[in-house]
């Protein structure tokens, strides 16, 4: 009983840690990049990528289970790792860039449509056609996002484009990650994926980042040195801890819990962005209706997918006969033994 209670307490801690860190990181990026004026999202993302790999370097060198597999992993799965690194770096950079020109709440509504993109990719790549219930939920998500984004499209076309491009790239990354993490080198965990993809993502993203934002970064360091350096260093530390908590959440929670947690996170961000950043105040009734439809359909889709993958309960073993019939059967067996 004590072990069960300890596991429950740890699961609750992981849930709150995930929600807290994810919400804090998104709110911090929106405030710093969009409201405070530190407009260098590409450089910030590049720093996050290389900082994460650097922070994991001692673990990857000193731990024999990781150190003994470096050459095998890089020889067998370098193509998949490189593809995921490029996709991951650019999708995070595009999402962070969208926060400079649009509200965090609208960003999250658009990103709630990721299941639709993943389903489309599954049809094209894996020939997996969604079932009737799943298709109905996907239609609901699409209609909800279109209804919510229609009003915003008049004011933040570029932000919507950046968020949609980021969502598409994340969907492709999600479709490829499962295959790579169970590739020819054996199963790779999220620590290894973060360590291997970080430098490649930095090398790919850094030239565009410094070419486009080096002047902005230098001006920001000159005008607000403490805020600029503090934001970069602080966000890098939070991003590393968040990645570790995210990895542990996937291992600790069930598939249903992980799916529901993703939708709870979006609802929490909507509430916090309204409370702390003053967003949602200018939303119309159509946008609120589209938001509700999107989250309701996304939650239903996540639940359907999770319960569909749940294994069927094992059939109970046949019970031994009881009562007077069992007694008579026992006597007949005993008599036959005596005759023999």
ChimeraX attribute file (.defattr): number of C-alpha atoms within 10 A of each C-alpha:
attribute: neighborCount
match mode: 1-to-1
recipient: residues
	/A:1	6
	/A:2	7
	/A:3	8
	/A:4	9
	/A:5	10
	/A:6	11
	/A:7	13
	/A:8	13
	/A:9	12
	/A:10	12
	/A:11	16
	/A:12	14
	/A:13	12
	/A:14	19
	/A:15	21
	/A:16	11
	/A:17	17
	/A:18	24
	/A:19	20
	/A:20	15
	/A:21	18
	/A:22	22
	/A:23	19
	/A:24	17
	/A:25	17
	/A:26	18
	/A:27	19
	/A:28	16
	/A:29	23
	/A:30	25
	/A:31	20
	/A:32	20
	/A:33	22
	/A:34	21
	/A:35	16
	/A:36	12
	/A:37	12
	/A:38	24
	/A:39	20
	/A:40	24
	/A:41	24
	/A:42	26
	/A:43	24
	/A:44	24
	/A:45	29
	/A:46	27
	/A:47	19
	/A:48	25
	/A:49	29
	/A:50	20
	/A:51	21
	/A:52	22
	/A:53	22
	/A:54	16
	/A:55	15
	/A:56	15
	/A:57	12
	/A:58	10
	/A:59	16
	/A:60	20
	/A:61	13
	/A:62	10
	/A:63	10
	/A:64	10
	/A:65	11
	/A:66	15
	/A:67	12
	/A:68	12
	/A:69	13
	/A:70	15
	/A:71	10
	/A:72	13
	/A:73	20
	/A:74	15
	/A:75	11
	/A:76	15
	/A:77	17
	/A:78	15
	/A:79	12
	/A:80	18
	/A:81	23
	/A:82	19
	/A:83	18
	/A:84	26
	/A:85	26
	/A:86	20
	/A:87	23
	/A:88	21
	/A:89	28
	/A:90	23
	/A:91	24
	/A:92	22
	/A:93	22
	/A:94	22
	/A:95	24
	/A:96	28
	/A:97	26
	/A:98	26
	/A:99	27
	/A:100	23
	/A:101	19
	/A:102	21
	/A:103	23
	/A:104	26
	/A:105	21
	/A:106	25
	/A:107	22
	/A:108	18
	/A:109	25
	/A:110	22
	/A:111	18
	/A:112	24
	/A:113	25
	/A:114	23
	/A:115	20
	/A:116	22
	/A:117	19
	/A:118	19
	/A:119	21
	/A:120	18
	/A:121	17
	/A:122	17
	/A:123	13
	/A:124	11
	/A:125	10
	/A:126	11
	/A:127	11
	/A:128	12
	/A:129	13
	/A:130	15
	/A:131	10
	/A:132	9
	/A:133	12
	/A:134	22
	/A:135	15
	/A:136	14
	/A:137	23
	/A:138	25
	/A:139	13
	/A:140	23
	/A:141	31
	/A:142	22
	/A:143	18
	/A:144	28
	/A:145	24
	/A:146	20
	/A:147	19
	/A:148	25
	/A:149	22
	/A:150	13
	/A:151	14
	/A:152	19
	/A:153	14
	/A:154	8
	/A:155	12
	/A:156	16
	/A:157	13
	/A:158	14
	/A:159	24
	/A:160	21
	/A:161	15
	/A:162	22
	/A:163	25
	/A:164	22
	/A:165	16
	/A:166	26
	/A:167	24
	/A:168	21
	/A:169	23
	/A:170	23
	/A:171	23
	/A:172	19
	/A:173	20
	/A:174	16
	/A:175	18
	/A:176	15
	/A:177	18
	/A:178	12
	/A:179	12
	/A:180	22
	/A:181	19
	/A:182	13
	/A:183	15
	/A:184	13
	/A:185	17
	/A:186	14
	/A:187	13
	/A:188	16
	/A:189	11
	/A:190	15
	/A:191	17
	/A:192	19
	/A:193	17
	/A:194	20
	/A:195	21
	/A:196	20
	/A:197	25
	/A:198	26
	/A:199	21
	/A:200	20
	/A:201	24
	/A:202	24
	/A:203	16
	/A:204	17
	/A:205	22
	/A:206	20
	/A:207	13
	/A:208	14
	/A:209	19
	/A:210	16
	/A:211	10
	/A:212	14
	/A:213	16
	/A:214	15
	/A:215	12
	/A:216	14
	/A:217	19
	/A:218	13
	/A:219	14
	/A:220	19
	/A:221	15
	/A:222	11
	/A:223	11
	/A:224	13
	/A:225	14
	/A:226	11
	/A:227	14
	/A:228	20
	/A:229	13
	/A:230	12
	/A:231	18
	/A:232	16
	/A:233	15
	/A:234	13
	/A:235	21
	/A:236	23
	/A:237	15
	/A:238	15
	/A:239	20
	/A:240	20
	/A:241	16
	/A:242	20
	/A:243	18
	/A:244	14
	/A:245	19
	/A:246	20
	/A:247	14
	/A:248	16
	/A:249	20
	/A:250	15
	/A:251	11
	/A:252	18
	/A:253	16
	/A:254	12
	/A:255	18
	/A:256	16
	/A:257	16
	/A:258	18
	/A:259	20
	/A:260	17
	/A:261	18
	/A:262	16
	/A:263	17
	/A:264	15
	/A:265	18
	/A:266	21
	/A:267	18
	/A:268	15
	/A:269	22
	/A:270	21
	/A:271	16
	/A:272	18
	/A:273	21
	/A:274	16
	/A:275	12
	/A:276	10
	/A:277	16
	/A:278	12
	/A:279	17
	/A:280	18
	/A:281	8
	/A:282	8
	/A:283	13
	/A:284	12
	/A:285	10
	/A:286	15
	/A:287	23
	/A:288	15
	/A:289	14
	/A:290	23
	/A:291	27
	/A:292	18
	/A:293	21
	/A:294	28
	/A:295	22
	/A:296	16
	/A:297	23
	/A:298	28
	/A:299	20
	/A:300	21
	/A:301	22
	/A:302	22
	/A:303	17
	/A:304	16
	/A:305	17
	/A:306	17
	/A:307	11
	/A:308	10
	/A:309	10
	/A:310	10
	/A:311	7
	/A:312	7
	/A:313	6
	/A:314	6
	/A:315	6
	/A:316	6
	/A:317	6
	/A:318	6
	/A:319	6
	/A:320	6
	/A:321	10
	/A:322	9
	/A:323	7
	/A:324	9
	/A:325	10
	/A:326	12
	/A:327	11
	/A:328	11
	/A:329	12
	/A:330	11
	/A:331	12
	/A:332	12
	/A:333	10
	/A:334	11
	/A:335	10
	/A:336	9
	/A:337	9
	/A:338	8
	/A:339	6
	/A:340	5
